[in-house]
Amino acid sequence: MTAAGVVVLATKVSRRASLSEDERLGALGRLLTDTEIPMRLRVAGVIVLPQHNP
């Protein structure tokens, strides 16, 4: 879709069940310690994950 030279891309959103508190803490721990995950993704996850409340 274009309007006045602007391109808008459609995004597919999936609705997944919320993480339990234990799952969230486990994911947060992994983001803090797993050096196999790229640093950029670890930092983003540590910022976003605590905001995700059930």
C-alpha positions as CSV (number, residue, x, y, z in Angstrom):
1,M,0.0,0.0,0.0
2,T,1.4,3.4,-0.9
3,A,0.2,6.9,-0.1
4,A,2.1,10.0,-1.1
5,G,5.3,8.0,-1.7
6,V,5.2,6.2,1.7
7,V,5.3,2.4,1.8
8,V,3.4,0.7,4.6
9,L,4.3,-3.0,5.2
10,A,1.8,-5.4,6.6
11,T,3.0,-7.3,9.7
12,K,1.6,-10.6,10.9
13,V,1.1,-10.7,14.7
14,S,0.9,-14.0,16.5
15,R,-1.1,-14.2,19.8
16,R,0.8,-16.5,22.1
17,A,0.0,-17.3,25.7
18,S,1.7,-15.1,28.2
19,L,4.7,-16.4,30.0
20,S,4.4,-17.4,33.6
21,E,6.5,-15.6,36.2
22,D,8.9,-18.6,36.4
23,E,9.2,-18.7,32.6
24,R,9.9,-15.0,32.5
25,L,12.6,-15.3,35.2
26,G,14.1,-18.2,33.4
27,A,14.3,-16.3,30.1
28,L,15.7,-13.3,31.9
29,G,18.4,-15.4,33.5
30,R,19.3,-16.9,30.1
31,L,19.5,-13.5,28.5
32,L,21.8,-12.4,31.3
33,T,24.2,-15.4,31.1
34,D,24.0,-17.1,27.7
35,T,26.9,-15.8,25.6
36,E,25.6,-17.8,22.6
37,I,22.8,-15.2,22.1
38,P,24.0,-12.1,20.3
39,M,24.5,-9.2,22.7
40,R,22.1,-6.9,20.8
41,L,19.3,-9.5,21.3
42,R,20.2,-10.0,24.9
43,V,20.1,-6.3,25.7
44,A,16.7,-5.9,23.9
45,G,15.3,-8.9,25.7
46,V,16.4,-7.6,29.1
47,I,14.7,-4.2,28.4
48,V,11.5,-5.7,27.0
49,L,11.0,-8.8,29.0
50,P,10.2,-7.2,32.4
51,Q,7.6,-5.1,30.7
52,H,5.7,-8.2,29.6
53,N,3.1,-8.8,32.3
54,P,0.4,-11.5,32.0
